[in-house]
């Protein structure tokens, strides 16, 4: 395995990790009074990240989740 392929593999691994955990990093930066709010925010970011470009109601799929998302 040459240096070029090793660097390419490391970069691909890093990009894959970034795609999976960006919402964890963003949620960790938030300061919430309750840990449950932080977890809800992380899950909302994950949903939005899965459907980039969609509206909040489309991403949330129902009225209760849409209503819960707007305070963030």
N, CA, C and O of each residue as an XYZ file, in Angstrom:
288
protein
N       0.853     -1.164      0.000
C       0.000      0.000      0.000
C       0.897      1.225      0.000
O       1.709      1.412      0.906
N       0.748      2.051     -1.013
C       1.589      3.226     -1.143
C       1.112      4.374     -0.273
O       0.020      4.336      0.292
N       1.944      5.386     -0.179
C       1.625      6.560      0.620
C       0.360      7.251      0.119
O      -0.466      7.693      0.918
N       0.209      7.343     -1.186
C      -0.956      8.016     -1.760
C      -2.249      7.306     -1.383
O      -3.219      7.956     -0.994
N      -2.276      5.997     -1.491
C      -3.499      5.265     -1.155
C      -3.771      5.310      0.348
O      -4.930      5.337      0.762
N      -2.737      5.319      1.157
C      -2.920      5.401      2.605
C      -3.524      6.757      2.981
O      -4.445      6.826      3.795
N      -3.007      7.826      2.389
C      -3.547      9.161      2.650
C      -4.996      9.241      2.184
O      -5.842      9.809      2.874
N      -5.281      8.675      1.017
C      -6.644      8.676      0.489
C      -7.574      7.900      1.424
O      -8.690      8.346      1.691
N      -7.130      6.748      1.923
C      -7.946      5.957      2.839
C      -8.204      6.704      4.145
O      -9.319      6.679      4.667
N      -7.179      7.367      4.671
C      -7.348      8.131      5.906
C      -8.330      9.280      5.702
O      -9.162      9.549      6.569
N      -8.236      9.953      4.567
C      -9.142     11.060      4.270
C     -10.573     10.550      4.115
O     -11.509     11.176      4.611
N     -10.747      9.429      3.439
C     -12.083      8.847      3.266
C     -12.674      8.462      4.619
O     -13.860      8.680      4.868
N     -11.842      7.888      5.493
C     -12.314      7.511      6.830
C     -12.729      8.754      7.619
O     -13.758      8.753      8.293
N     -11.926      9.809      7.531
C     -12.222     11.049      8.236
C     -13.518     11.660      7.714
O     -14.341     12.128      8.501
N     -13.709     11.660      6.401
C     -14.936     12.205      5.825
C     -16.150     11.389      6.244
O     -17.208     11.951      6.527
N     -16.005     10.072      6.286
C     -17.105      9.216      6.724
C     -17.437      9.503      8.181
O     -18.611      9.570      8.546
N     -16.423      9.671      9.013
C     -16.650      9.984     10.419
C     -17.324     11.338     10.564
O     -18.222     11.498     11.390
N     -16.899     12.319      9.766
C     -17.497     13.645      9.819
C     -18.967     13.593      9.432
O     -19.790     14.276     10.041
N     -19.302     12.803      8.440
C     -20.685     12.709      7.981
C     -21.578     12.099      9.054
O     -22.755     12.448      9.154
N     -21.040     11.207      9.841
C     -21.833     10.519     10.848
C     -21.961     11.347     12.126
O     -23.005     11.307     12.776
N     -20.942     12.082     12.491
C     -20.934     12.691     13.814
C     -21.017     14.210     13.840
O     -20.867     14.796     14.913
N     -21.245     14.867     12.729
C     -21.284     16.333     12.757
C     -22.372     16.837     13.683
O     -22.191     17.852     14.356
N     -23.507     16.139     13.727
C     -24.597     16.590     14.580
C     -24.272     16.372     16.051
O     -24.752     17.117     16.905
N     -23.457     15.352     16.362
C     -23.017     15.163     17.745
C     -22.139     16.324     18.197
O     -22.279     16.822     19.314
N     -21.228     16.755     17.312
C     -20.349     17.882     17.656
C     -21.152     19.164     17.832
O     -20.914     19.925     18.771
N     -22.094     19.404     16.941
C     -22.907     20.619     17.038
C     -23.762     20.602     18.304
O     -23.871     21.615     18.995
N     -24.363     19.463     18.606
C     -25.210     19.361     19.793
C     -24.390     19.516     21.069
O     -24.882     20.053     22.061
N     -23.147     19.051     21.050
C     -22.288     19.173     22.230
C     -21.969     20.632     22.542
O     -21.681     20.971     23.689
N     -22.018     21.488     21.538
C     -21.733     22.909     21.754
C     -22.902     23.639     22.413
O     -22.727     24.719     22.977
N     -24.085     23.053     22.339
C     -25.259     23.686     22.934
C     -25.275     23.506     24.441
O     -24.816     22.491     24.966
N     -25.808     24.501     25.124
C     -25.945     24.421     26.577
C     -27.430     24.450     26.910
O     -28.111     25.451     26.689
N     -27.918     23.340     27.442
C     -29.327     23.218     27.771
C     -29.477     22.977     29.264
O     -28.616     22.365     29.896
N     -30.573     23.461     29.816
C     -30.829     23.266     31.248
C     -31.096     21.800     31.568
O     -30.858     21.346     32.687
N     -31.583     21.082     30.599
C     -31.964     19.687     30.807
C     -31.284     18.824     29.743
O     -31.294     19.170     28.562
N     -30.703     17.723     30.154
C     -30.001     16.834     29.218
C     -30.944     16.297     28.141
O     -30.513     16.015     27.023
N     -32.222     16.156     28.474
C     -33.185     15.660     27.485
C     -33.340     16.628     26.324
O     -33.541     16.206     25.185
N     -33.246     17.931     26.604
C     -33.322     18.919     25.525
C     -32.128     18.790     24.589
O     -32.269     18.911     23.372
N     -30.963     18.545     25.158
C     -29.767     18.345     24.334
C     -29.904     17.134     23.431
O     -29.508     17.171     22.266
N     -30.460     16.071     23.963
C     -30.663     14.856     23.165
C     -31.715     15.092     22.079
O     -31.565     14.619     20.953
N     -32.771     15.820     22.419
C     -33.793     16.146     21.416
C     -33.206     17.000     20.298
O     -33.511     16.795     19.123
N     -32.366     17.953     20.671
C     -31.718     18.811     19.682
C     -30.809     17.993     18.772
O     -30.793     18.205     17.560
N     -30.049     17.057     19.349
C     -29.160     16.200     18.559
C     -29.966     15.363     17.573
O     -29.580     15.228     16.412
N     -31.076     14.807     18.026
C     -31.907     13.990     17.142
C     -32.525     14.831     16.028
O     -32.649     14.370     14.893
N     -32.913     16.068     16.355
C     -33.458     16.966     15.338
C     -32.402     17.286     14.283
O     -32.696     17.269     13.088
N     -31.182     17.575     14.715
C     -30.100     17.828     13.761
C     -29.855     16.618     12.870
O     -29.610     16.759     11.672
N     -29.923     15.438     13.457
C     -29.719     14.210     12.682
C     -30.817     14.060     11.627
O     -30.535     13.699     10.485
N     -32.058     14.335     12.007
C     -33.167     14.243     11.049
C     -33.006     15.259      9.927
O     -33.179     14.931      8.753
N     -32.675     16.488     10.292
C     -32.511     17.538      9.283
C     -31.345     17.205      8.365
O     -31.426     17.419      7.156
N     -30.270     16.687      8.926
C     -29.111     16.305      8.121
C     -29.416     15.185      7.149
O     -28.796     15.093      6.089
N     -30.359     14.338      7.498
C     -30.743     13.247      6.613
C     -31.600     13.693      5.443
O     -31.673     13.009      4.422
N     -32.250     14.842      5.591
C     -33.132     15.373      4.541
C     -32.799     16.830      4.258
O     -33.676     17.693      4.305
N     -31.546     17.100      3.968
C     -31.113     18.473      3.716
C     -31.920     19.060      2.560
O     -32.100     18.426      1.520
N     -32.394     20.269      2.765
C     -33.170     20.956      1.734
C     -34.671     20.853      1.938
O     -35.435     21.574      1.296
N     -35.097     19.974      2.818
C     -36.527     19.816      3.081
C     -36.974     20.808      4.154
O     -36.158     21.308      4.928
N     -38.251     21.080      4.189
C     -38.795     21.969      5.212
C     -38.859     21.230      6.552
O     -38.799     20.002      6.604
N     -38.983     22.001      7.625
C     -39.074     21.408      8.963
C     -40.271     20.450      9.060
O     -40.095     19.340      9.563
N     -41.475     20.818      8.606
C     -42.594     19.872      8.690
C     -42.356     18.562      7.928
O     -42.773     17.498      8.387
N     -41.699     18.630      6.787
C     -41.421     17.407      6.020
C     -40.423     16.534      6.778
O     -40.589     15.316      6.853
N     -39.398     17.152      7.333
C     -38.378     16.397      8.062
C     -38.973     15.763      9.316
O     -38.673     14.613      9.640
N     -39.814     16.512     10.017
C     -40.361     16.028     11.291
C     -41.487     15.011     11.122
O     -41.731     14.220     12.033
N     -42.168     15.010     10.000
C     -43.154     14.009      9.603
C     -44.514     14.093     10.279
O     -45.482     13.567      9.730
N     -44.636     14.719     11.428
C     -45.961     14.881     12.022
C     -46.018     16.188     12.812
O     -44.994     16.818     13.072
N     -47.233     16.578     13.185
C     -47.424     17.876     13.815
C     -46.728     17.966     15.171
O     -46.143     19.003     15.482
N     -46.774     16.933     15.970
C     -46.158     16.976     17.299
C     -44.647     17.201     17.202
O     -44.097     18.024     17.934
N     -43.983     16.488     16.317
C     -42.536     16.665     16.150
C     -42.204     18.025     15.547
O     -41.201     18.639     15.910
N     -43.043     18.497     14.628
C     -42.827     19.816     14.028
C     -42.942     20.898     15.095
O     -42.104     21.796     15.172
N     -43.973     20.808     15.908
C     -44.187     21.784     16.974
C     -43.029     21.750     17.975
O     -42.607     22.797     18.464
N     -42.520     20.572     18.279
C     -41.397     20.439     19.214
C     -40.095     20.985     18.634
O     -39.209     21.388     19.388
N     -39.965     21.005     17.319
C     -38.720     21.445     16.680
C     -38.574     22.958     16.656
O     -37.452     23.460     16.720
N     -39.658     23.693     16.568
C     -39.561     25.136     16.360
C     -38.902     25.915     17.497
O     -38.252     26.917     17.199
N     -39.011     25.547     18.761
C     -38.305     26.317     19.799
C     -36.775     26.297     19.655
O     -36.096     27.189     20.164
N     -36.244     25.308     18.980
C     -34.791     25.248     18.811
C     -34.357     26.254     17.787
O     -33.165     26.364     17.497
